[in-house]
Amino acid sequence: MARRTKEEAQETRQRLLDAAEVLFQSQGVSQTTLQQIAQQAGTTRGAIYWHFKDKADLFNAMMDRVTLPLEAAVEKVAKDGSMEGIERMMVEALKLMTTDPQMRRVFEVATHKVEYTHDMQSVHRRHLDLRNECVFDFEKAMVAEARRARIKLPLPAAQAAQGLHALINGLIQNWLLDPEAFDLVSTGRRTFRVYLAGLGFGKPEQPSCG
């Protein structure tokens, strides 16, 4: 009986997160109430407070369902410390963005449907922490790669890492605005290589003539 109760609680939690995804995407985070989420999930507002402290806590749990696997991949690549590993991780992330509806929905909410109001400060902090960790991993990989290649970067590694993060993040945000505008994976791979070539890491990929 206890196991069944635990399973039911987990099912309710997942329904609440599913409902939040749908409503946040359709009407924005600030315009979505906890009561609406409860109704969408077929449960009560009290059930929300059983699983989450507030809307920000629910939002962060929603993000965890898609970002934790990516964070694990970034952590793995960071240990390798190579730009080749960073490229593999980036391409896989972009592929998931184009093929996984849930990841696409959640990142659309996170980039276009959330306002960092007072009650969402923990969400703002999480966003900054993830950004800083990612930039730090890029910086470490660039320093290690430059050392192996015996090259001097044309700008400080910290600035180069910020630029690389902005490039990838900007591509994702613009693609989410209009997914038909360009191919996210191929554009991401080529611009990544061109950016690295500008830093002295080899030559950019040449476009095919066919």
Residue pairs with C-beta under 8 A, 6 or more apart in sequence:
9 50
9 51
12 41
12 43
12 47
12 51
13 51
13 61
15 41
15 42
15 43
16 37
16 38
16 41
16 43
16 47
16 48
16 51
16 52
16 58
17 58
17 61
17 62
17 65
18 41
19 37
19 38
19 40
19 41
20 32
20 37
20 58
20 59
20 62
21 62
21 102
21 105
21 106
21 109
22 40
22 105
23 32
23 36
23 37
23 40
24 32
24 59
24 62
24 109
24 113
24 114
25 105
25 108
25 109
25 113
28 113
28 114
28 115
29 55
29 59
29 109
29 113
29 114
29 115
29 120
30 114
30 115
30 117
32 55
34 45
34 48
34 55
34 58
35 45
37 48
37 58
38 44
38 45
38 47
38 48
41 47
48 58
51 58
51 61
52 58
52 61
54 119
55 119
55 120
56 119
56 120
56 121
56 122
56 123
57 122
59 114
59 120
59 123
60 122
60 123
60 126
62 106
62 109
63 106
63 110
63 126
65 102
65 106
66 100
66 102
66 103
66 106
66 107
67 106
67 130
70 93
70 96
71 130
71 133
73 89
73 92
73 93
74 89
74 133
74 134
74 137
75 137
76 89
77 85
77 86
77 88
77 89
77 137
77 141
78 137
78 140
78 141
81 140
81 141
81 144
81 145
82 141
82 144
82 145
83 141
83 142
83 145
83 196
83 201
85 141
86 137
86 138
86 141
87 189
87 192
87 193
90 168
90 188
90 189
90 192
91 185
91 188
91 189
94 171
94 172
94 184
94 185
94 188
94 189
95 185
96 103
97 103
97 104
97 107
97 172
97 175
97 184
98 104
98 179
98 184
98 185
104 176
107 172
107 176
108 176
110 127
111 172
111 173
111 176
112 173
112 176
112 177
114 120
114 123
116 123
116 124
131 165
134 165
135 158
135 161
135 162
135 165
136 161
138 160
138 161
138 164
138 165
139 157
139 158
139 160
139 161
142 153
142 157
142 160
142 161
142 164
142 199
143 157
145 201
146 152
146 153
146 157
146 200
146 201
149 200
149 201
151 200
151 201
152 200
153 160
153 199
153 200
154 198
154 199
154 200
155 199
160 199
163 195
164 192
164 195
167 191
167 192
167 195
168 188
168 192
171 184
171 187
171 188
171 191
172 184
174 181
175 181
175 182
175 184
189 205
190 204
190 205
190 207
193 202
193 204
193 205
194 204
194 205
196 202
196 204
197 203
197 204
